[in-house]
Amino acid sequence: MNVNSSQEIEAGLTPQHRFYIPSSALQRSMGGAASDEVLLVSTVIESIYFKVSEPRRSKSRAIMPTRIDGDVMGGFVLVVRAGSQSVTNLPHPVRLTFVHNKQVDAGTCVFWYESAHGNGTVYWSPDGCETNNTGSETICSCNHMSFFAVLVNPELSVDKRSADNLSYITYVGSALSVFFTTISLIIYICQQRRRPEKAISVHMQLTGALLCLHLSFLLCCFWVWQLKGEKEEEEGWVCGGLGLFLHWSLLATFTWTALEGFHLYLLLVRVFNIYVRRYLLKLSVVGWGLPTLTAVVCGISGVYGKYKVELTDENNLNSTAAICWISSDFKQRLVVSYITTVALPCLVILCNSCMLGLVVFKMWGLRRGGERQKMDREKGSRLWKDCATVIGAQLGAGSTVGVSEHHLRLPAGDLRVHHTQLPAGCFCVPVVCRFDLQVSIGHLLIQRPLLLPENDDNKF
């Protein structure tokens, strides 16, 4: 449409898109035309027509505008163009308003940049635009006219129906995990009574930590589900206590997983001249003491409470799912979460991988040093079976812990279905792998007898 260049233009194209153009911008777009009217083009286009192209190498050393990536908010692009001249570096900016139904904290105003070198480079750039988020609106102030949009980071959301279905799968899987973990613990107790061994005691500690993890997870979910309305605010300290119990159980599981690797290292590598007074007591101090100290410090700092996840259904209606965990209101929540649920598991995996490498290397050395002759196919095959046994034990134990960690760290509903894989792993892996390891170690000891330390309370 043609508009008077001496007047300001303010209009709304849709309920979600408005724009304001100062008269100086319209006069700039006329160039040297004698007419007072200028052609103004303003419309809304779907964002699917804007395909980002990677910058190509060019001999030109011209400075390129900044590029950012993201999703176009609302899926629409606001077009504001005037006249036949390129309008840039305006003294009074063009103002564009994008209205949205839900609050957007990380939206960025951008324009569609097309390279003038003809190399096909097109992308979104924030240069020349300022962003002002008011909660329900995003106001862009830009010093040029172009194709405008608001880019937001892609949000992970799940509808309420899917969240409910995944919740039921989670509860059933967790209940089965409790059942099979309890059976595993009973088996270890019976083995310990029949023939006391330090290895069985270590397995019992890890199984007990896993049992606490499953029970605490169920308690945290059911407590939040039961408390709705007035009681929710009155008994918030109970949710904080359950969050502390869940965090403590998770840390204890990670710690005892690391101690399992350390124990395997002592069992197969450091066999000679090992004398550790009160070995199990020292392991218990580390395995239970460090998680307790960490959880207490976090509890005193007010870390624990309700962790809330926003859910969106097919009608764009928002709801909230919660669990007793690290509170969403705690300012340093991400720091605590990444240190205790990301950095610690990565450190455990790294340490146990080093232990695994040493164990495999030791088994290889025992095979080669038996008769100082070339191994035949049968011995070589047996070696690979031994290595596969050790690797299977490590991966089996690590997969169960890894699923639990991801389940707690990511938003509710993302990986809940994987929780059903936990019961079989908790029950089968420790028992079967223990038998295989005993058989493998027995074969090694037959080929090369070792002087094992006495099995008393003060020695390892």
Secondary structure per residue as TSV (DSSP state, phi and psi in degrees):
chain	resnum	aa	ss	phi	psi
A	1	M	-	360.0	154.7
A	2	N	E	-92.9	132.4
A	3	V	E	-129.2	160.7
A	4	N	E	-78.8	124.8
A	5	S	T	-71.1	-14.3
A	6	S	T	-89.5	0.7
A	7	Q	S	-117.5	152.1
A	8	E	-	-80.0	146.9
A	9	I	E	-118.8	127.0
A	10	E	E	-138.3	123.4
A	11	A	E	-152.5	162.7
A	12	G	E	-121.0	123.1
A	13	L	E	-82.5	-41.6
A	14	T	E	-138.6	169.2
A	15	P	T	-59.5	-18.7
A	16	Q	T	-103.3	-4.6
A	17	H	E	-135.9	123.7
A	18	R	E	-135.3	158.8
A	19	F	E	-148.2	156.3
A	20	Y	E	-135.8	129.0
A	21	I	E	-122.8	121.3
A	22	P	-	-72.1	159.7
A	23	S	H	-64.7	-30.9
A	24	S	H	-62.6	-34.6
A	25	A	H	-69.6	-39.1
A	26	L	H	-66.9	-40.5
A	27	Q	H	-66.6	-36.0
A	28	R	H	-64.8	-36.2
A	29	S	H	-72.2	-16.3
A	30	M	H	-75.8	-25.8
A	31	G	T	70.9	-124.9
A	32	G	T	-105.8	19.8
A	33	A	-	-67.4	144.7
A	34	A	-	-84.8	-18.8
A	35	S	-	-74.3	152.8
A	36	D	S	-87.1	-10.8
A	37	E	E	-99.8	148.8
A	38	V	E	-135.9	147.0
A	39	L	E	-80.7	123.5
A	40	L	E	-113.9	126.5
A	41	V	E	-114.0	120.7
A	42	S	E	-143.7	127.3
A	43	T	E	-161.2	178.0
A	44	V	E	-122.6	128.9
A	45	I	E	-123.0	144.8
A	46	E	E	-66.6	143.1
A	47	S	G	-73.6	-10.3
A	48	I	G	-67.3	-17.5
A	49	Y	G	-83.0	-4.4
A	50	F	-	-106.6	100.7
A	51	K	-	-103.1	120.1
A	52	V	-	-72.1	135.0
A	53	S	B	-117.5	136.5
A	54	E	-	-66.4	138.7
A	55	P	-	-60.6	133.0
A	56	R	-	-95.0	154.9
A	57	R	-	-68.4	135.3
A	58	S	-	-137.8	148.6
A	59	K	S	-71.6	-20.0
A	60	S	-	-69.9	139.1
A	61	R	-	-102.4	24.5
A	62	A	-	-65.4	145.1
A	63	I	-	-74.7	126.1
A	64	M	-	-92.3	146.1
A	65	P	-	-63.9	158.3
A	66	T	-	-65.9	141.5
A	67	R	-	-114.5	137.4
A	68	I	-	-133.6	155.5
A	69	D	-	-118.1	156.7
A	70	G	-	164.6	-176.5
A	71	D	E	-96.9	139.3
A	72	V	E	-73.2	121.9
A	73	M	G	-64.0	126.6
A	74	G	G	78.7	-13.3
A	75	G	G	77.4	16.7
A	76	F	E	-130.3	148.3
A	77	V	E	-115.9	133.3
A	78	L	E	-94.9	123.3
A	79	V	E	-103.8	126.9
A	80	V	E	-136.2	106.3
A	81	R	E	-133.2	145.7
A	82	A	E	-142.7	140.4
A	83	G	S	67.0	-168.7
A	84	S	S	-108.1	-3.8
A	85	Q	S	-101.1	147.4
A	86	S	-	-70.4	129.1
A	87	V	-	-108.7	111.9
A	88	T	-	-139.9	164.5
A	89	N	S	52.1	51.1
A	90	L	-	-73.9	140.6
A	91	P	S	-69.1	-33.2
A	92	H	S	-116.9	119.4
A	93	P	-	-72.5	157.1
A	94	V	E	-81.4	135.3
A	95	R	E	-110.6	127.5
A	96	L	E	-124.0	136.1
A	97	T	E	-119.7	125.7
A	98	F	E	-114.6	118.9
A	99	V	E	-96.8	135.3
A	100	H	-	-134.0	153.6
A	101	N	S	-76.8	-35.0
A	102	K	S	-112.8	158.8
A	103	Q	-	-70.7	134.0
A	104	V	-	-121.4	117.4
A	105	D	S	-96.7	-22.8
A	106	A	S	-116.6	24.8
A	107	G	-	-73.0	144.8
A	108	T	E	-131.0	130.2
A	109	C	E	-75.9	133.0
A	110	V	E	-139.7	164.3
A	111	F	E	-128.8	162.5
A	112	W	E	-87.9	113.0
A	113	Y	E	-96.7	131.7
A	114	E	E	-121.9	124.8
A	115	S	-	-64.4	138.6
A	116	A	T	-84.3	-1.7
A	117	H	T	-89.5	-1.5
A	118	G	S	69.9	25.2
A	119	N	S	-98.2	8.2
A	120	G	-	79.4	13.9
A	121	T	-	-82.3	118.3
A	122	V	E	-140.1	137.1
A	123	Y	E	-167.6	175.6
A	124	W	E	-90.3	137.9
A	125	S	E	-136.1	140.3
A	126	P	-	-91.6	0.1
A	127	D	T	-62.2	134.5
A	128	G	T	83.4	2.8
A	129	C	E	-124.3	140.7
A	130	E	E	-113.5	142.7
A	131	T	E	-112.6	134.9
A	132	N	E	-133.8	107.5
A	133	N	E	-94.5	123.8
A	134	T	-	-105.4	2.8
A	135	G	S	107.8	-61.2
A	136	S	S	-101.1	-10.9
A	137	E	E	-136.4	151.6
A	138	T	E	-120.2	115.9
A	139	I	E	-104.1	123.8
A	140	C	E	-108.1	128.2
A	141	S	E	-114.6	109.4
A	142	C	E	-121.1	146.6
A	143	N	S	-95.2	24.0
A	144	H	S	-157.0	174.4
A	145	M	-	-113.5	137.6
A	146	S	S	-171.6	-156.2
A	147	F	E	-95.3	123.5
A	148	F	E	-118.6	150.8
A	149	A	E	-157.9	172.2
A	150	V	E	-118.2	120.1
A	151	L	E	-94.5	135.1
A	152	V	E	-127.0	155.3
A	153	N	-	-70.9	139.3
A	154	P	-	-62.8	129.1
A	155	E	-	-99.5	141.0
A	156	L	-	-88.9	112.7
A	157	S	-	-132.0	157.1
A	158	V	-	-141.4	141.2
A	159	D	-	-75.2	162.6
A	160	K	H	-65.7	-37.7
A	161	R	H	-64.1	-45.5
A	162	S	H	-64.8	-37.2
A	163	A	H	-63.0	-40.4
A	164	D	H	-65.4	-44.2
A	165	N	H	-62.9	-42.8
A	166	L	H	-67.0	-31.6
A	167	S	H	-64.9	-43.2
A	168	Y	H	-62.8	-42.0
A	169	I	H	-62.0	-39.4
A	170	T	H	-62.8	-45.7
A	171	Y	H	-65.2	-41.4
A	172	V	H	-65.5	-45.2
A	173	G	H	-62.3	-40.3
A	174	S	H	-66.8	-38.8
A	175	A	H	-63.9	-41.6
A	176	L	H	-64.9	-36.0
A	177	S	H	-62.5	-42.0
A	178	V	H	-62.0	-42.5
A	179	F	H	-62.6	-52.1
A	180	F	H	-71.9	-32.5
A	181	T	H	-66.4	-36.9
A	182	T	H	-64.2	-41.2
A	183	I	H	-61.7	-43.9
A	184	S	H	-60.0	-42.5
A	185	L	H	-64.0	-39.6
A	186	I	H	-64.6	-41.3
A	187	I	H	-61.4	-43.9
A	188	Y	H	-64.8	-38.2
A	189	I	H	-63.4	-43.0
A	190	C	H	-64.5	-41.4
A	191	Q	H	-64.3	-37.7
A	192	Q	H	-67.9	-37.2
A	193	R	H	-71.0	-36.0
A	194	R	H	-74.9	-41.6
A	195	R	S	-147.2	95.2
A	196	P	-	-63.0	128.8
A	197	E	-	-141.9	147.3
A	198	K	H	-68.6	-32.6
A	199	A	H	-62.5	-41.4
A	200	I	H	-64.9	-37.7
A	201	S	H	-62.5	-40.0
A	202	V	H	-65.1	-41.3
A	203	H	H	-62.2	-38.2
A	204	M	H	-63.0	-40.3
A	205	Q	H	-64.3	-44.4
A	206	L	H	-65.4	-41.4
A	207	T	H	-64.1	-38.3
A	208	G	H	-64.5	-38.4
A	209	A	H	-64.6	-40.3
A	210	L	H	-64.6	-39.3
A	211	L	H	-63.4	-43.1
A	212	C	H	-62.2	-36.6
A	213	L	H	-64.1	-46.2
A	214	H	H	-66.2	-43.5
A	215	L	H	-64.8	-43.2
A	216	S	H	-65.6	-35.7
A	217	F	H	-64.1	-44.7
A	218	L	H	-63.7	-41.5
A	219	L	H	-63.4	-42.6
A	220	C	H	-63.3	-41.2
A	221	C	H	-67.2	-46.5
A	222	F	H	-69.7	-32.6
A	223	W	H	-66.9	-43.9
A	224	V	H	-67.0	-37.1
A	225	W	H	-67.4	-34.4
A	226	Q	H	-77.5	-36.8
A	227	L	-	-87.2	110.9
A	228	K	-	-138.9	139.8
A	229	G	T	90.1	-129.1
A	230	E	H	-71.9	-40.7
A	231	K	H	-63.2	-25.6
A	232	E	H	-59.8	-41.4
A	233	E	H	-79.7	-32.4
A	234	E	H	-71.1	-35.3
A	235	E	T	-113.5	38.9
A	236	G	H	-66.2	-25.6
A	237	W	H	-67.8	-27.3
A	238	V	H	-67.4	-41.2
A	239	C	H	-63.9	-37.8
A	240	G	H	-62.6	-40.1
A	241	G	H	-65.9	-39.6
A	242	L	H	-67.5	-37.1
A	243	G	H	-62.2	-39.1
A	244	L	H	-63.5	-41.7
A	245	F	H	-64.3	-41.2
A	246	L	H	-66.1	-44.2
A	247	H	H	-65.2	-41.8
A	248	W	H	-62.3	-42.0
A	249	S	H	-64.2	-40.0
A	250	L	H	-65.5	-44.5
A	251	L	H	-64.0	-39.4
A	252	A	H	-64.8	-37.1
A	253	T	H	-63.7	-44.2
A	254	F	H	-62.8	-43.4
A	255	T	H	-64.8	-45.3
A	256	W	H	-70.2	-26.1
A	257	T	H	-64.3	-41.9
A	258	A	H	-65.3	-39.1
A	259	L	H	-68.7	-29.9
A	260	E	H	-61.1	-44.0
A	261	G	H	-63.9	-40.6
A	262	F	H	-63.7	-40.0
A	263	H	H	-66.1	-40.3
A	264	L	H	-63.7	-35.3
A	265	Y	H	-63.2	-45.8
A	266	L	H	-65.6	-34.5
A	267	L	H	-70.6	-38.5
A	268	L	H	-107.3	-20.4
A	269	V	T	-109.6	-57.9
A	270	R	S	-90.3	69.0
A	271	V	-	-86.2	-36.4
A	272	F	T	-86.2	145.9
A	273	N	T	53.9	46.7
A	274	I	-	-105.6	122.2
A	275	Y	-	-141.6	106.7
A	276	V	-	-123.2	113.8
A	277	R	T	-71.5	134.5
A	278	R	T	50.0	55.1
A	279	Y	H	-60.5	-50.1
A	280	L	H	-64.9	-35.4
A	281	L	H	-64.8	-41.5
A	282	K	H	-67.6	-38.7
A	283	L	H	-63.3	-39.3
A	284	S	H	-66.5	-37.3
A	285	V	H	-61.5	-41.6
A	286	V	H	-73.4	-46.5
A	287	G	H	-67.0	-35.7
A	288	W	H	-105.7	-26.6
A	289	G	H	-71.7	-47.1
A	290	L	H	-61.7	-47.2
A	291	P	H	-60.7	-37.6
A	292	T	H	-65.6	-43.9
A	293	L	H	-62.3	-44.0
A	294	T	H	-64.1	-45.1
A	295	A	H	-64.9	-37.8
A	296	V	H	-66.6	-43.6
A	297	V	H	-61.8	-43.5
A	298	C	H	-65.4	-37.8
A	299	G	H	-65.5	-41.0
A	300	I	H	-64.9	-32.2
A	301	S	T	-78.1	-3.6
A	302	G	T	76.7	33.7
A	303	V	-	-75.3	-36.2
A	304	Y	E	-88.0	150.0
A	305	G	E	169.1	-144.6
A	306	K	E	-93.5	129.8
A	307	Y	E	-102.6	118.0
A	308	K	E	-108.3	142.6
A	309	V	E	-126.4	129.5
A	310	E	E	-81.7	131.8
A	311	L	E	-116.4	146.1
A	312	T	E	-129.6	127.2
A	313	D	-	-92.5	-173.2
A	314	E	T	-68.1	-18.5
A	315	N	T	-96.8	15.5
A	316	N	-	60.3	27.7
A	317	L	-	-92.4	129.5
A	318	N	E	-90.7	142.6
A	319	S	E	-141.3	171.4
A	320	T	E	-126.7	131.9
A	321	A	E	-110.3	143.6
A	322	A	E	-138.7	160.0
A	323	I	E	-150.7	148.8
A	324	C	E	-75.7	110.6
A	325	W	E	-159.9	-148.5
A	326	I	E	-73.1	124.0
A	327	S	-	-61.7	138.1
A	328	S	T	-68.8	-21.2
A	329	D	T	-84.2	-9.7
A	330	F	-	-75.1	127.8
A	331	K	T	-65.1	-38.8
A	332	Q	T	-96.1	31.4
A	333	R	H	-60.7	-44.1
A	334	L	H	-65.0	-37.9
A	335	V	H	-63.4	-48.9
A	336	V	H	-63.0	-42.0
A	337	S	H	-64.8	-45.1
A	338	Y	H	-71.0	-33.2
A	339	I	I	-70.1	-45.3
A	340	T	I	-89.1	-24.2
A	341	T	I	-116.0	-2.9
A	342	V	I	-123.7	-56.0
A	343	A	I	-65.5	-44.2
A	344	L	H	-63.0	-48.1
A	345	P	H	-60.9	-38.6
A	346	C	H	-62.7	-39.8
A	347	L	H	-65.2	-40.5
A	348	V	H	-63.7	-44.0
A	349	I	H	-62.6	-41.0
A	350	L	H	-63.3	-46.8
A	351	C	H	-64.0	-45.5
A	352	N	H	-67.8	-30.1
A	353	S	H	-66.3	-39.9
A	354	C	H	-64.2	-42.5
A	355	M	H	-61.0	-41.5
A	356	L	H	-61.5	-44.0
A	357	G	H	-61.5	-41.5
A	358	L	H	-65.5	-39.3
A	359	V	H	-65.1	-46.3
A	360	V	H	-62.3	-41.4
A	361	F	H	-63.0	-40.0
A	362	K	H	-65.5	-42.1
A	363	M	H	-64.0	-37.9
A	364	W	H	-63.6	-42.5
A	365	G	H	-64.5	-38.7
A	366	L	H	-64.9	-37.3
A	367	R	H	-66.0	-42.9
A	368	R	H	-74.2	-29.5
A	369	G	T	-89.7	3.7
A	370	G	T	-66.9	-55.9
A	371	E	T	-124.1	1.7
A	372	R	S	54.7	39.2
A	373	Q	S	-129.7	167.7
A	374	K	-	-68.0	136.1
A	375	M	-	-74.6	138.2
A	376	D	-	-81.3	-179.6
A	377	R	H	-63.4	-34.2
A	378	E	H	-66.9	-42.8
A	379	K	H	-67.4	-40.7
A	380	G	H	-63.1	-40.4
A	381	S	H	-63.8	-38.6
A	382	R	H	-66.6	-35.5
A	383	L	H	-62.6	-46.1
A	384	W	H	-65.2	-32.9
A	385	K	H	-65.8	-39.6
A	386	D	H	-63.5	-45.6
A	387	C	H	-62.5	-41.5
A	388	A	H	-64.3	-33.9
A	389	T	H	-63.5	-47.4
A	390	V	H	-64.2	-44.3
A	391	I	H	-64.4	-40.2
A	392	G	H	-62.8	-38.4
A	393	A	H	-64.1	-42.2
A	394	Q	H	-66.9	-46.2
A	395	L	H	-67.7	-37.6
A	396	G	H	-63.9	-44.1
A	397	A	H	-69.2	-37.5
A	398	G	H	-70.3	-33.0
A	399	S	H	-67.0	-38.4
A	400	T	H	-66.6	-40.8
A	401	V	H	-70.4	-39.5
A	402	G	H	-61.8	-41.0
A	403	V	H	-63.8	-41.0
A	404	S	H	-63.2	-41.7
A	405	E	H	-65.8	-44.8
A	406	H	H	-66.2	-35.1
A	407	H	H	-62.5	-33.7
A	408	L	H	-86.5	-29.9
A	409	R	H	-81.6	-35.2
A	410	L	S	-86.2	163.0
A	411	P	-	-57.5	153.9
A	412	A	T	-60.5	135.7
A	413	G	T	98.1	-15.3
A	414	D	S	-71.8	-47.6
A	415	L	S	-122.9	25.7
A	416	R	G	-66.6	-31.2
A	417	V	G	-63.6	-29.2
A	418	H	G	-71.2	-13.8
A	419	H	G	-64.7	-23.3
A	420	T	G	-70.6	-15.4
A	421	Q	G	-78.6	-10.9
A	422	L	H	-73.1	-40.2
A	423	P	H	-60.2	-47.8
A	424	A	H	-61.8	-39.2
A	425	G	H	-64.8	-42.5
A	426	C	H	-65.6	-30.1
A	427	F	H	-90.6	-47.0
A	428	C	H	-81.7	-43.5
A	429	V	H	-59.7	-50.2
A	430	P	H	-62.9	-41.2
A	431	V	H	-72.6	-50.4
A	432	V	H	-65.3	-46.3
A	433	C	H	-66.0	-32.1
A	434	R	H	-64.4	-43.2
A	435	F	H	-63.6	-44.6
A	436	D	H	-62.2	-40.3
A	437	L	H	-66.0	-38.9
A	438	Q	H	-62.8	-41.8
A	439	V	H	-64.8	-42.8
A	440	S	H	-64.5	-45.4
A	441	I	H	-64.6	-35.4
A	442	G	H	-61.8	-42.1
A	443	H	H	-62.0	-38.2
A	444	L	H	-66.9	-41.9
A	445	L	H	-69.6	-29.8
A	446	I	H	-67.2	-38.9
A	447	Q	H	-73.5	-34.9
A	448	R	S	-142.7	95.7
A	449	P	-	-58.8	140.2
A	450	L	-	-121.5	150.2
A	451	L	-	-89.2	98.7
A	452	L	-	-84.7	149.6
A	453	P	-	-72.3	161.8
A	454	E	-	-67.9	150.1
A	455	N	-	-100.4	71.3
A	456	D	S	-115.1	-176.5
A	457	D	T	-74.7	-23.8
A	458	N	T	-103.6	0.7
A	459	K	-	-125.5	156.0
A	460	F	-	-107.2	360.0
